[in-house]
Amino acid sequence: MFRVSLRTLVAHKVRLVLTALAVVIGVAFLVGTQIFSDTLRATFNDLLGRTSKNLSVVVRAKTDFSANDFASAGTRPLVPESMVAKVAAVPGVAAAVGSVSGLDTLVTVDGRPIVPKTFGPPTLAVSWTPSNFGSLEFVAGHGPTGPGEVAIDKAAADRFHLHVGDPVVVQTQHQPMRMRIVGIVTVGASSNLAGAVLSVFDLATAQQVVGKPGYVNEIDVQARPGISQEELARRIQAALPANLEAVTAKKVTQETTAAISKGLGFFNTFLLVFAGIALFVGLFIIVNTFTMLVAQRTRELALLRAVGASRAQVVGAVLIEAAVVGAVAATIGIGFGVLVALGVHGLLSAVGVGLPANSLVITGKTVVAGYLVGILVTVLAAIAPALRASRISPVAAMRDTVALPERSLRARSIIGAAGIVIGTALIASGAGRSGGQAAALVGVGAMLVLVGAWFASAWAGRPIIHVLSAPLVAVVGVTARLARLNAIRNPRRTAATAGALMIGLALVSALSVLTASTKASIASLVDRNLGADYVLVSDGYGFSPDVAARAAATPGVAAVAETRAGAAIIKGRTAPIAGVSPNIGSMIAIQMTSGSLDALQAGELLVSQTQAGRIGVTVGDRVPIEYGDGFKGSIRVGGIYENNNLLANGGVGYLITMSLFAQHYDVQRDVIAYVEAKPGQQDAVAAALTKQLRLYPQIHVQSQAEYKKSILTQVNQIVGLIIGLLGVALVVAILGIVNTLALSVYERVREIGLLRAVGMTRRHIRTMVEQEALIIGVFGALLGVVLGTLFGLALVATSGNQIDHVVVPVGQLISYLIVAGILGLLAAVWPAWQAGRRSILAAIATE
């Protein structure tokens, strides 16, 4: 039976290719994501190994903030510089160096800010001393040794055409500083820093630029020969005060690696989701394909039964074919997965997130996973058709016509109805709540509804297709009527073909509704709540408070309000917290549900409704809090306000006054500033602000309309990427239509020959096949658009009033239907050509 299966596959190579295409795409995304993830992990591990060259122990402040928590990234108290000498005196220490790091921005003399190509990578600033034993290597010039000197990374120097001796301006936490480039640096011989820009200063200058005089972020320690990291860490710990800790370089590397892996986790999950979608859509196509292949080979399978093959052997023969197809598809998919990994690498490089060059890491685990998924998905999809094939009676081989026994659609309809009912109940349950769990309920419910709709569409497809195709039949006539009959003659096949397209367009439609509602809500939020005339935002991660000071001194400016962001541990939960100016209420409309906005001035905490419910507090309660500098205490809740996504340029759940923030956070950088113009001087203020802030070219002076547009542009970019990846599912769905029509044409060769014999021309045959594809495409698209719209509305309902404007983009959804029809026609080009090219006599003679 194994040889019979192989011979059957070899005899029908086209079937093999068409069946394998859907699996190839899914496996390619799965394998490509894993290769990219493994390569990135290996690259950063290698880079971390080189950056910690000769590093044995790190002395740093203790903190309750997790190094892997995004909300608290970089939150750790500073270490007194006086501890460097005390650490250096510990027996076994070969060298101890204070290290300062933070964020800054460099500006060229012609006013160009030296920033990454895209938002994401930071502009890093670090300290350097001649005794450093890290991985900084100067490929030109020398290291900075005094004030007014800076070194920059080679990638930034090349991109901005900078050389040793060129002057630059350094944006600090305070006033801008004019400096001269004295060196071009690489990190561990690599000039590629994942898109980040690096500037290097001597220790004292680094403390002025991004740190605090008299303090360092950590102390890097090198051990003497023969002293282990663990032993040296124990010795140093014994000499430290209780608020400091000595940890081995191995542990620091592990923490950094874990943080990088967690940061990349979302991106990897993002790609894996689309791999899953492609495989899920492909599952429908494989089921459909094997059902048709079994139907076309009923005489062959009946003959096998007649010569002694058992039902189990027939099932095994079909599953062997499926396993071979899956193995071939997995092999091709693994090859394409390498291209996917290279494509993701190139995409990130194109947007400025350049990664260190390294050969791709293809592990045995990745290859095995690719084969397992490819073979397993194909075999699972072929089980039902294989069982149907085993029911063919041996006597059927003696008949003139052989067909698989048709089963009632009742069971399918019951399963479909159950899936739709249960899924709808979950969606309704999720839509009545808010948060991640509610969205998850909607997601699971949507999946059940989609599967249920696929099952039920075999029964409901006939009346729906009759209605959908009625205008086409009325206009075109006979060929459209035949196309409609072909579409409904095998409802299971049509349901499977349309189901793939339905899933893809359901996801796209849901995202379109969610996006349109989000954009409308953002626009309304800005219009309702932004009282400032202008907003100051930066290309980088925040900017010096000097910007707000200069803006306040600009002629025509009535008031300026600042916002700074950090992290705090409140009632045991790490969360973003913002320090705001006392007049923030005049710039952003903050709606208080209880308490008073004036409580800020009294040094009290304001909490959003969502966070108040999450931690269970009301006005008047005192809550424990730990600030960024490690200070632990308690603070009174002075008010609860409605959720507001404008606060801190993206929404924040806790507010404190600016003076309290400055007291407990070492880094003072504004994330956004608001400007109110004097009456009648709004137009003149924009030009005056631009002139006043010429030393800060990375700062953008935006009106309300420009600020709103910039936010919506960011939303469009994210959505565009998601829809682009969802397009993979649509490609698989279109391949499914090609596959179905090609096999359907092969199945109906004799029938097509008879149609030619009674007068239909080649053009009529081609038109009939194209119209059949059009009908199936629009049928699947309509189901997808309707269901996707409902899913999108349910997701909007889970936002907890964050999205308060419900918008259904009717024009966009109609365009999806039109595009689906066009894609259906394009998918029919090759099958239609195949149908029309056969000679009449050869077609009629086909058994």
C-alpha positions in Angstrom: 0.0 0.0 0.0 2.9 2.3 0.6 4.2 1.8 -2.9 0.7 2.3 -4.3 0.4 5.6 -2.4 3.8 6.8 -3.7 2.9 5.9 -7.3 -0.4 7.7 -7.1 1.4 10.8 -5.9 4.1 10.7 -8.6 1.4 10.2 -11.2 -0.4 13.3 -10.1 2.4 15.9 -9.4 0.1 18.9 -10.0 -2.2 17.7 -7.2 0.7 17.3 -4.9 1.9 20.9 -5.6 -1.5 22.4 -5.2 -2.2 20.5 -2.0 1.2 21.4 -0.5 1.1 25.2 -1.1 -1.1 26.0 1.9 1.1 24.0 4.3 4.3 25.6 2.8 3.2 29.1 3.8 2.2 28.2 7.3 5.4 26.2 8.0 7.5 28.9 6.4 6.2 31.5 8.9 6.5 29.1 11.8 10.1 28.1 10.9 11.1 31.6 9.9 9.9 33.0 13.2 11.8 30.4 15.1 15.0 30.9 13.1 14.8 34.6 13.5 14.3 34.3 17.2 17.1 31.8 17.7 19.5 33.9 15.6 18.6 37.1 17.5 19.1 35.3 20.8 22.5 33.9 19.7 23.5 37.3 18.3 22.7 39.1 21.5 24.3 36.4 23.7 27.5 36.8 21.7 27.3 40.6 21.9 26.7 40.4 25.7 29.6 38.1 26.0 31.8 40.6 24.3 30.4 43.6 26.2 31.1 41.8 29.5 34.7 41.0 28.6 36.8 40.7 31.7 33.8 41.8 33.8 33.5 39.7 37.0 31.1 41.4 39.4 28.6 44.3 39.3 27.8 46.4 42.3 24.4 48.1 42.1 21.6 49.3 44.3 19.0 46.8 45.5 15.5 47.3 44.2 12.1 45.7 44.2 11.6 46.6 40.6 11.9 43.6 38.2 14.5 43.9 35.5 12.1 42.1 33.1 9.2 44.4 33.8 8.7 46.8 30.9 6.9 49.4 33.1 10.0 49.6 35.3 12.7 49.4 32.7 15.8 51.3 33.9 14.3 52.0 37.3 17.1 51.4 39.9 18.5 53.8 42.5 22.0 55.2 42.0 25.2 54.2 43.8 27.4 56.8 45.5 30.7 57.2 43.6 32.5 57.1 46.9 31.8 53.3 46.9 34.2 52.8 44.0 37.3 53.2 46.2 35.8 51.0 48.9 35.1 48.2 46.4 38.5 48.5 44.8 40.1 47.9 48.2 38.4 44.5 48.6 41.0 41.7 48.4 40.8 40.0 45.0 39.7 43.1 43.0 41.9 43.9 40.1 40.0 47.0 39.0 36.8 48.8 39.9 35.2 51.4 37.6 32.1 53.5 38.2 29.7 53.3 35.2 27.0 55.8 34.1 24.4 55.3 31.5 21.3 57.0 30.3 19.6 58.7 27.4 20.7 61.8 25.5 20.5 63.3 22.0 23.3 64.7 19.8 22.8 67.4 17.2 25.0 68.2 14.3 26.2 71.8 13.6 23.7 72.1 10.8 20.8 71.3 13.1 20.2 67.6 12.4 19.4 65.5 15.4 21.4 62.3 15.5 18.6 59.9 16.3 17.6 56.4 15.1 15.7 56.0 11.9 12.5 55.1 13.6 11.0 55.3 17.1 12.0 52.3 19.2 15.8 52.1 19.5 17.2 54.6 22.1 19.9 57.2 22.0 22.3 55.8 24.6 24.9 57.7 26.6 27.6 55.9 28.6 30.7 56.7 30.5 34.3 55.6 29.7 37.6 55.8 31.5 41.1 54.7 30.3 41.0 51.8 32.7 37.7 50.4 31.4 37.8 46.7 30.7 34.6 46.5 28.8 34.1 46.0 25.0 34.3 49.6 23.7 36.8 49.7 20.8 37.9 52.9 19.2 38.3 52.5 15.4 39.3 56.2 15.0 40.5 58.9 17.4 40.6 58.1 21.1 38.4 57.9 24.1 37.0 61.1 25.8 39.0 62.2 28.7 37.6 65.5 29.7 34.7 68.1 29.3 33.8 69.0 25.8 34.8 65.6 24.3 32.5 62.9 23.0 32.8 59.7 21.0 30.0 58.3 18.9 29.3 54.9 17.4 30.5 54.0 13.9 27.0 53.3 12.5 25.8 56.8 13.5 29.0 58.4 12.3 28.7 56.8 8.9 25.0 57.6 8.5 25.5 61.3 9.4 28.9 61.6 7.7 30.6 62.6 10.9 34.4 62.4 11.6 36.8 62.9 14.4 37.1 66.7 15.1 33.5 67.6 14.0 31.6 69.7 16.5 28.2 68.6 17.9 25.7 69.8 20.5 24.7 67.4 23.3 21.2 67.5 24.7 21.4 66.8 28.4 19.0 66.9 31.3 20.0 70.5 31.6 21.4 73.0 29.2 22.7 71.9 25.8 26.5 71.4 25.7 28.8 72.1 22.7 31.4 69.3 22.3 33.8 67.9 19.8 34.0 64.3 18.5 37.3 62.8 19.6 36.6 59.1 18.7 34.5 56.7 16.7 33.6 53.6 18.7 32.3 50.1 18.2 31.0 47.6 20.7 32.8 44.4 20.7 34.0 45.1 17.1 30.4 45.5 16.0 29.2 48.9 14.6 25.6 47.7 14.6 23.7 48.4 17.8 20.2 47.3 16.8 19.4 50.8 15.6 20.5 52.6 18.7 22.8 55.6 18.7 25.6 55.6 21.2 27.5 58.5 22.6 30.5 58.1 25.0 31.8 60.6 27.6 34.3 60.6 30.4 32.7 59.8 33.8 32.3 63.4 35.1 30.7 64.6 31.9 28.4 61.6 31.7 27.2 62.4 35.2 26.3 65.9 34.0 24.7 64.7 30.7 22.6 61.8 31.9 23.3 61.1 35.5 23.9 62.8 38.8 27.2 64.3 40.0 28.7 62.1 42.7 26.7 59.0 41.7 27.0 56.2 39.3 24.5 53.6 38.0 26.8 50.7 38.9 30.4 49.7 39.7 32.0 47.3 37.3 34.6 45.0 38.9 37.3 42.8 37.4 38.7 39.9 39.5 42.3 39.1 40.0 43.5 35.8 38.3 42.3 32.7 40.3 39.4 34.4 42.0 35.9 33.2 40.8 33.0 35.5 40.2 31.1 33.9 43.1 33.9 34.2 45.6 34.6 37.8 44.7 30.9 38.7 44.9 30.8 37.3 48.4 33.8 39.3 49.5 32.5 42.5 48.1 29.0 42.0 49.5 30.5 41.8 53.0 31.9 45.3 52.5 28.7 46.9 51.2 25.9 48.6 53.0 22.5 46.9 53.2 21.1 48.9 50.2 23.7 47.7 47.7 24.3 44.3 46.2 27.2 42.5 44.5 26.1 40.2 41.7 28.2 38.1 39.3 28.6 39.1 35.7 27.0 35.8 34.8 23.8 36.8 36.6 23.7 40.2 35.0 24.1 38.6 31.6 21.3 36.1 32.4 19.0 39.0 33.5 19.8 41.0 30.3 19.2 38.0 28.1 15.9 37.3 29.8 14.9 41.0 29.4 15.8 40.8 25.7 13.9 37.6 25.3 10.9 39.1 27.0 11.1 42.2 24.8 11.3 40.0 21.7 8.6 37.7 23.0 5.7 39.9 21.8 7.3 40.2 18.3 7.8 36.4 18.1 4.3 35.7 19.3 3.0 38.2 16.8 4.6 36.3 13.9 3.6 32.9 15.3 0.0 34.0 15.4 0.0 34.6 11.7 1.7 31.3 11.1 -1.1 29.7 13.0 -3.7 31.6 11.0 -2.1 30.5 7.7 -2.1 26.9 8.9 -5.7 27.1 10.2 -6.8 28.5 6.8 -4.7 25.9 5.1 -6.5 23.2 7.0 -9.7 24.0 5.2 -8.0 23.8 1.9 -6.3 20.5 2.7 -9.6 18.9 3.8 -11.3 20.2 0.6 -8.4 18.9 -1.6 -8.3 15.4 -0.1 -12.0 15.1 -0.2 -12.0 15.9 -4.0 -9.0 13.7 -4.6 -10.7 10.8 -2.9 -13.9 11.5 -4.8 -12.0 11.5 -8.1 -10.3 8.1 -7.3 -13.4 6.2 -6.1 -13.0 3.6 -8.9 -9.3 3.2 -8.1 -10.0 2.8 -4.4 -12.9 0.4 -5.1 -10.6 -1.8 -7.2 -8.1 -1.9 -4.3 -11.0 -3.1 -2.1 -11.9 -5.7 -4.8 -8.5 -7.2 -4.9 -8.3 -7.6 -1.2 -7.4 -4.3 0.4 -9.0 -3.8 3.8 -10.7 -0.7 5.0 -7.7 0.0 7.3 -5.4 -0.3 4.3 -7.4 2.2 2.3 -7.3 4.6 5.1 -3.6 4.0 5.5 -3.0 4.6 1.8 -4.7 8.0 1.9 -3.0 9.0 5.1 0.4 7.9 3.7 -0.3 10.3 0.7 -1.1 13.0 3.2 2.0 12.4 5.2 4.2 12.5 2.1 2.5 15.7 1.0 3.0 17.2 4.5 6.7 16.1 4.5 7.3 17.6 1.0 5.5 20.8 2.0 7.4 21.0 5.3 10.7 20.6 3.5 9.8 23.4 1.1 8.4 25.5 4.0 11.6 25.1 6.0 13.5 26.4 3.0 11.2 29.4 2.6 11.3 29.9 6.4 15.0 30.8 6.0 13.8 33.5 3.5 11.2 34.7 6.0 13.8 35.1 8.7 16.0 37.0 6.2 13.0 39.1 5.2 12.2 40.0 8.8 15.8 40.9 9.4 15.8 43.1 6.3 12.5 44.7 7.3 13.8 45.7 10.7 17.0 47.0 9.1 15.0 49.1 6.6 13.1 50.8 9.4 16.2 51.5 11.4 16.4 48.6 13.8 19.6 47.3 12.4 20.8 44.0 14.0 24.3 42.8 14.4 25.3 40.8 11.4 25.4 37.1 12.2 24.8 33.8 10.3 21.3 32.3 10.7 20.9 29.8 13.5 18.9 26.8 12.3 18.6 24.3 15.1 17.5 20.7 15.0 14.5 21.6 17.1 13.3 24.1 14.5 13.6 21.6 11.7 11.8 18.9 13.7 9.0 21.4 14.6 8.6 22.3 11.0 8.2 18.7 9.9 5.9 17.8 12.8 3.6 20.7 12.1 3.6 20.2 8.3 2.9 16.4 8.5 0.5 16.6 11.5 -1.7 19.3 10.0 -1.9 17.5 6.6 -2.6 14.1 8.1 -5.2 15.5 10.5 -6.9 17.2 7.6 -6.9 14.0 5.6 -8.5 11.7 8.2 -12.1 12.5 7.4 -11.7 12.0 3.6 -9.7 8.8 4.3 -12.5 7.4 6.4 -15.0 8.2 3.7 -12.8 6.4 1.1 -12.7 3.3 3.3 -16.5 3.0 3.0 -16.4 2.4 -0.7 -17.8 -1.0 -1.5 -15.6 -3.4 -3.6 -18.6 -4.0 -5.8 -18.6 -0.3 -6.8 -15.5 -0.9 -9.0 -17.8 -3.0 -11.4 -20.2 -0.1 -12.0 -20.0 2.4 -14.8 -20.2 5.3 -12.4 -18.7 5.4 -9.0 -19.3 8.0 -6.4 -18.7 8.4 -2.7 -21.8 8.0 -0.6 -23.3 11.4 0.2 -24.0 12.0 3.8 -26.8 14.2 5.2 -25.9 17.8 6.1 -27.9 17.5 9.3 -24.9 16.6 11.5 -22.8 19.4 10.0 -25.6 21.8 10.5 -26.0 20.8 14.2 -22.3 21.1 14.9 -22.2 24.4 13.1 -25.2 25.7 15.1 -23.7 24.6 18.3 -20.4 26.3 17.5 -22.2 29.5 16.6 -24.4 29.5 19.7 -21.5 28.7 22.2 -19.2 31.2 20.4 -21.9 33.9 20.5 -22.4 33.3 24.2 -18.7 33.7 24.9 -18.6 36.9 22.7 -21.6 38.3 24.6 -19.9 37.5 27.9 -16.7 39.2 26.9 -18.3 42.2 25.4 -20.0 42.9 28.7 -16.6 43.3 30.4 -13.3 45.0 29.8 -9.6 44.1 29.8 -7.5 41.3 28.5 -9.7 38.5 29.8 -12.7 40.0 28.1 -10.8 40.3 24.8 -9.7 36.7 25.2 -13.3 35.5 25.6 -14.2 37.4 22.5 -11.3 35.8 20.6 -12.2 32.3 21.6 -15.9 33.0 20.9 -15.0 34.4 17.4 -13.0 31.2 16.6 -15.9 29.0 17.6 -18.3 31.1 15.5 -16.0 30.9 12.5 -15.7 27.1 12.7 -19.4 26.9 13.3 -20.1 29.1 10.3 -17.9 26.9 8.2 -19.9 23.8 9.2 -23.2 25.5 8.8 -22.4 27.2 5.5 -22.6 23.9 3.7 -26.3 23.9 4.5 -26.9 27.6 4.3 -24.8 28.1 1.2 -27.4 27.1 -1.3 -30.0 29.8 -0.5 -27.3 32.4 0.1 -25.6 31.6 -3.2 -29.0 31.7 -5.0 -29.6 35.2 -3.8 -26.0 36.4 -4.3 -25.8 35.1 -7.9 -29.3 36.2 -9.0 -28.1 39.6 -10.4 -25.3 37.8 -12.3 -27.6 35.2 -13.7 -30.1 37.9 -14.8 -27.4 39.9 -16.6 -25.2 37.1 -18.1 -27.6 34.2 -18.5 -26.6 30.6 -19.2 -23.0 30.6 -18.2 -23.8 32.2 -14.8 -26.6 29.8 -14.2 -24.3 26.9 -14.8 -21.6 28.5 -12.6 -24.2 28.8 -9.8 -25.2 25.1 -10.2 -21.5 24.1 -10.1 -21.0 26.1 -6.9 -24.0 24.5 -5.1 -23.7 21.0 -6.4 -21.2 20.1 -3.7 -22.0 22.2 -0.7 -19.2 20.8 1.4 -16.6 21.7 -1.2 -17.9 25.2 -1.6 -18.1 25.7 2.2 -14.5 24.6 2.6 -13.3 26.8 -0.3 -15.3 29.8 0.9 -14.4 29.1 4.5 -10.7 29.9 4.0 -11.6 33.3 2.5 -14.2 33.9 5.2 -11.6 33.5 8.0 -9.1 35.8 6.4 -11.6 38.6 5.7 -13.3 38.2 9.1 -10.0 39.0 10.7 -9.3 41.9 8.4 -12.9 43.3 8.8 -12.7 43.0 12.6 -9.5 44.9 12.6 -10.9 47.5 10.3 -13.9 48.1 12.6 -11.6 48.3 15.7 -9.2 50.6 13.9 -11.9 53.0 12.6 -13.5 53.2 16.1 -10.1 53.7 17.7 -9.2 56.5 15.3 -12.5 58.2 15.8 -12.2 57.9 19.6 -8.7 59.4 19.5 -9.8 62.3 17.4 -12.7 62.9 19.7 -10.5 62.6 22.8 -8.1 65.2 21.5 -10.9 67.5 20.5 -12.7 67.2 23.8 -9.8 67.1 26.3 -6.8 68.9 24.8 -7.0 72.5 25.9 -3.4 73.5 25.0 -2.8 75.4 21.8 0.4 73.5 21.1 2.1 70.3 22.1 5.9 69.8 22.3 7.0 66.2 21.5 10.4 64.7 20.7 11.8 62.2 18.3 13.6 60.5 21.1 12.8 59.3 24.6 11.9 62.6 26.3 13.8 65.9 26.5 15.3 68.3 28.9 13.1 70.5 31.1 15.1 73.4 29.6 12.7 73.0 26.6 9.7 73.9 28.7 11.7 76.8 30.3 12.5 78.2 26.9 9.0 77.8 25.7 7.6 79.6 28.8 10.0 82.5 28.0 8.7 82.7 24.4 6.8 85.9 23.5 3.0 85.2 23.3 3.1 82.2 25.5 0.7 82.3 28.5 1.5 79.1 30.2 3.4 75.8 29.9 2.8 72.4 31.6 5.2 69.5 31.7 4.7 65.8 32.2 7.4 63.3 33.2 7.1 59.5 33.4 8.6 56.8 35.7 7.6 53.7 37.5 6.4 53.0 41.1 5.3 50.0 43.1 1.9 50.8 44.5 0.2 48.2 46.7 2.6 45.6 45.4 2.0 46.3 41.7 4.5 47.9 39.4 2.9 50.6 37.3 3.8 53.7 35.3 3.4 56.9 37.2 3.6 60.5 35.9 4.7 63.7 37.5 2.7 66.7 36.2 2.8 70.4 36.5 0.3 72.1 38.9 -1.6 73.7 35.9 -2.0 70.4 34.0 -5.8 70.7 34.4 -5.9 73.8 32.2 -4.0 71.9 29.4 -5.9 68.6 29.6 -9.4 68.2 30.7 -9.2 65.7 33.7 -12.6 64.6 34.8 -12.7 63.8 38.5 -15.2 61.1 39.6 -14.3 61.7 43.3 -11.9 63.9 45.2 -10.3 66.9 43.7 -7.6 67.8 41.2 -6.2 70.2 43.8 -5.1 67.2 45.9 -2.0 67.0 43.7 -0.7 70.3 45.3 -1.1 68.7 48.7 1.3 65.9 47.7 -1.5 63.3 47.3 -2.0 60.7 44.6 -4.5 60.8 41.8 -5.7 57.4 40.5 -7.5 56.5 37.3 -10.8 54.6 37.5 -9.4 51.5 36.1 -6.4 51.4 38.5 -8.6 52.3 41.5 -10.8 49.3 40.8 -7.8 47.1 40.2 -6.1 47.8 43.5 -9.3 48.5 45.4 -8.9 52.1 46.7 -11.2 55.0 47.3 -10.5 58.7 48.1 -9.0 59.0 51.6 -7.2 55.6 51.6 -3.5 55.5 52.2 -1.5 53.1 49.9 2.0 51.8 50.2 4.3 53.2 47.5 7.9 52.6 46.4 9.4 55.3 44.2 12.2 55.1 41.6 14.9 56.1 44.1 14.0 53.1 46.4 12.2 55.2 49.0 9.3 53.4 50.6 6.4 55.0 52.3 2.7 55.6 51.9 0.6 58.2 50.1 -3.0 59.4 50.5 -5.4 58.9 47.5 -6.7 62.5 46.9 -8.9 61.8 43.9 -10.0 59.4 41.2 -10.3 60.5 37.6 -11.8 59.1 34.4 -9.4 57.2 32.2 -7.6 59.6 29.9 -5.3 58.4 27.2 -3.8 61.9 26.7 -2.1 61.9 30.1 1.7 61.3 29.7 1.3 60.9 26.0 -0.5 57.6 26.1 -2.5 57.3 29.3 -1.3 56.7 32.8 -3.0 55.4 35.9 -1.3 57.4 38.6 -0.4 61.1 38.9 1.8 63.0 41.4 2.9 66.6 41.5 6.1 67.5 39.6 7.9 68.5 42.9 7.3 65.0 44.4 8.4 63.4 41.2 11.7 65.4 41.2 12.3 64.4 44.8 12.2 60.7 44.1 13.5 60.2 40.6 17.1 60.8 39.5 16.4 61.3 35.8 14.3 64.4 35.0 13.2 64.3 31.4 9.9 65.5 30.1 7.9 63.2 27.9 5.6 65.9 26.6 4.9 69.6 27.2 1.8 71.7 26.6 1.8 75.3 25.6 -1.1 77.8 25.9 -0.9 81.0 23.9 -2.1 84.4 24.9 -5.4 85.4 23.5 -5.1 86.4 19.8 -1.5 85.3 19.5 -2.0 81.6 18.6 -0.7 81.9 15.1 2.4 83.9 16.0 3.4 81.6 18.8 4.1 78.6 16.6 6.8 80.5 14.7 8.2 82.0 17.9 8.4 78.6 19.5 10.3 77.1 16.6 12.8 79.9 16.7 13.2 79.8 20.5 13.8 76.0 20.4 16.3 76.0 17.5 18.8 74.3 19.8 16.4 71.4 20.1 15.8 70.3 16.5 14.3 67.0 17.6 11.4 68.8 19.2 8.3 69.2 17.2 5.9 72.0 17.8 2.5 70.6 16.9 -0.9 72.3 16.9 -3.9 70.3 18.1 -4.7 69.2 14.5 -1.0 68.2 13.9 -0.8 66.3 17.2 -4.0 64.4 16.4 -2.7 63.6 12.9 0.7 62.3 14.3 -1.2 59.9 16.7 -3.4 58.6 13.9 -0.4 58.1 11.6 1.2 55.8 14.2 -2.1 53.8 14.4 -2.2 53.5 10.7 1.4 52.2 10.5 0.7 49.5 13.1 -2.5 48.5 11.4 -0.9 48.5 8.0 1.7 46.0 9.3 -1.0 43.7 10.8 -3.2 43.8 7.7 -0.1 43.1 5.6 0.5 39.9 7.6 -3.1 39.0 7.5 -2.8 39.2 3.7 -0.9 35.9 4.1 -4.1 34.2 5.1 -5.9 35.8 2.2 -3.1 34.5 -0.2 -3.7 31.0 1.2 -7.4 31.4 0.7 -7.0 32.5 -2.9 -4.7 29.5 -3.4 -7.6 27.4 -2.1 -9.9 28.7 -4.8 -7.3 28.0 -7.5 -6.8 24.5 -6.0 -10.5 23.8 -5.8 -11.3 25.0 -9.3 -8.4 23.2 -10.8 -9.4 19.9 -9.2 -13.0 20.5 -10.0 -12.2 21.1 -13.7 -10.2 17.9 -13.7 -13.2 16.1 -12.1 -15.6 17.5 -14.7 -13.6 16.8 -17.9 -16.3 14.6 -19.4 -19.0 17.0 -18.4 -17.1 20.0 -20.0 -16.6 18.0 -23.1 -20.3 17.3 -23.4 -21.0 21.0 -22.9 -18.6 21.8 -25.8 -20.4 19.1 -27.9 -23.8 20.8 -27.5 -22.5 24.2 -28.6 -20.5 25.9 -25.8 -17.4 27.6 -27.0 -14.0 27.7 -25.2 -14.8 31.3 -24.2 -18.1 30.1 -22.6 -16.3 27.4 -20.7 -13.7 29.8 -19.4 -16.4 32.4 -18.5 -18.4 29.7 -16.6 -15.4 28.7 -14.5 -14.5 32.4 -13.8 -18.1 33.1 -12.7 -18.0 30.1 -10.4 -14.9 31.5 -8.7 -16.6 34.9 -8.5 -19.6 33.4 -6.8 -17.6 31.4 -4.3 -15.3 34.3 -3.6 -18.1 36.8 -2.9 -19.9 34.2 -0.8 -16.9 33.6 1.4 -16.1 37.3 1.5 -19.7 38.3 2.5 -19.6 35.8 5.4 -16.2 37.1 6.5 -17.2 40.7 6.3 -20.4 40.2 8.3 -18.9 38.1 11.0 -15.7 40.3 11.1 -17.8 43.4 11.6 -19.7 41.7 14.6 -16.3 40.6 16.1 -14.9 44.1 15.7 -17.9 45.6 17.5 -17.5 43.1 20.3 -13.8 44.0 20.7 -14.7 47.6 20.9 -17.1 46.8 23.7 -14.3 45.2 25.7 -12.3 48.5 25.8 -14.0 49.7 29.0 -15.1 53.0 27.3 -11.5 53.6 26.1 -13.0 53.4 22.6 -16.1 55.5 23.0 -16.9 56.0 19.3 -18.2 53.0 17.4 -17.6 53.3 13.7 -18.3 50.7 11.0 -16.3 51.6 7.9 -19.0 50.7 5.3 -17.0 51.9 2.3 -13.9 49.9 3.3 -15.9 46.8 4.0 -17.6 47.0 0.6 -14.2 47.4 -1.0 -13.2 44.1 0.6 -16.1 42.4 -1.2 -15.1 44.0 -4.5 -11.5 43.0 -4.0 -12.5 39.4 -3.1 -14.5 39.2 -6.3 -11.6 40.4 -8.3 -9.2 38.0 -6.6 -11.7 35.2 -7.2 -11.6 36.0 -10.9 -7.8 36.1 -11.0 -7.7 32.8 -9.1 -9.9 31.3 -11.9 -7.6 32.3 -14.8 -5.4 29.1 -14.8 -8.3 26.6 -14.1 -10.4 28.4 -16.7 -7.7 28.1 -19.3 -7.2 24.4 -18.4 -11.0 23.8 -18.8 -11.2 25.5 -22.2 -8.1 24.0 -23.8 -9.2 20.3 -24.0 -10.5 18.9 -27.2 -14.1 17.8 -27.3 -13.5 14.2 -28.3 -10.8 13.7 -25.7 -12.9 15.1 -23.0 -15.9 13.0 -23.8 -13.8 9.9 -23.9 -12.5 10.5 -20.4 -13.8 8.1 -17.7 
